[in-house]
Amino acid sequence: MSETSTDSKVHIRKTRVGVVISNKMDKTLVVEHVARVPHPRFNKIVKRSKKYYVHDENSQAKIGDRVRIVETRPLSKLKRWSLEEVLSH
């Protein structure tokens, strides 16, 4: 099957839900996402946390807010995510 210009590829962007742990930078948040995954060997559920640098154009999120972030093009050296919505304060 050959790819033609009429074929349209749908790129689904990844989304994560996390808690804002820092908003001290201009238009940038640090969001911590905690994933509950089974341990590869023992199958016990363990927490894996990761920090994401998130673009917040209007500086609307505060520390402690639960937010949804979405993957985007690289915006700086570390920022690859942008704020989609603030879920709770």
C-alpha positions as CSV (number, residue, x, y, z in Angstrom):
1,M,0.0,0.0,0.0
2,S,1.5,3.3,-1.1
3,E,1.3,6.6,0.7
4,T,-0.4,9.3,-1.4
5,S,-1.0,13.0,-0.7
6,T,-4.7,12.3,-0.2
7,D,-4.0,10.0,2.8
8,S,-4.3,12.0,6.0
9,K,-2.5,10.8,9.1
10,V,-4.2,11.5,12.4
11,H,-1.7,12.4,15.1
12,I,-3.2,11.9,18.5
13,R,-1.4,14.1,21.1
14,K,-0.5,12.6,24.4
15,T,-2.2,14.0,27.5
16,R,-1.2,13.8,31.2
17,V,-2.9,14.9,34.4
18,G,-0.6,16.2,37.2
19,V,-0.1,18.6,40.0
20,V,1.7,22.0,39.6
21,I,4.7,22.0,41.8
22,S,6.3,25.3,40.6
23,N,5.2,28.4,38.8
24,K,8.1,30.7,39.5
25,M,9.2,30.9,35.8
26,D,7.6,33.3,33.3
27,K,4.9,31.4,31.3
28,T,6.3,28.1,32.5
29,L,5.0,25.5,35.0
30,V,6.6,22.4,36.4
31,V,4.0,19.7,36.6
32,E,4.5,16.3,38.4
33,H,2.7,13.4,36.9
34,V,2.4,10.2,39.0
35,A,1.7,7.0,37.1
36,R,0.7,3.8,38.9
37,V,2.2,0.9,37.0
38,P,2.8,-2.7,37.8
39,H,6.4,-3.7,38.6
40,P,7.8,-5.6,35.7
41,R,8.9,-8.6,37.8
42,F,6.8,-8.6,40.9
43,N,3.5,-7.2,39.5
44,K,2.9,-5.0,42.6
45,I,1.5,-1.6,41.7
46,V,4.2,1.1,42.2
47,K,4.2,4.8,41.7
48,R,6.4,6.4,39.0
49,S,6.7,10.2,39.0
50,K,8.0,12.5,36.3
51,K,8.3,16.2,36.0
52,Y,7.2,18.0,32.9
53,Y,8.0,21.6,31.9
54,V,4.7,23.1,30.6
55,H,4.0,26.3,28.7
56,D,1.3,28.4,30.4
57,E,0.6,31.4,28.2
58,N,-1.6,33.3,30.6
59,S,0.0,32.2,33.8
60,Q,-3.4,30.9,35.1
61,A,-2.3,27.8,37.1
62,K,-1.1,28.1,40.6
63,I,1.0,25.7,42.9
64,G,-1.2,22.8,43.9
65,D,-3.6,23.0,41.0
66,R,-4.5,19.7,39.2
67,V,-4.0,20.3,35.5
68,R,-4.3,18.5,32.2
69,I,-1.3,19.0,29.8
70,V,-0.9,18.1,26.2
71,E,2.1,17.3,24.1
72,T,3.3,19.9,21.6
73,R,6.2,20.9,19.5
74,P,9.4,21.8,21.2
75,L,9.1,25.3,22.7
76,S,12.4,25.6,24.3
77,K,15.3,23.3,25.5
78,L,13.0,21.5,28.0
79,K,9.4,22.5,27.2
80,R,7.5,20.0,25.1
81,W,4.1,20.3,26.8
82,S,1.4,23.0,27.0
83,L,-1.4,23.6,29.5
84,E,-4.8,22.4,28.2
85,E,-7.0,23.1,31.2
86,V,-6.9,23.6,35.0
87,L,-9.0,20.8,36.5
88,S,-9.2,22.0,40.1
89,H,-7.7,24.6,42.4
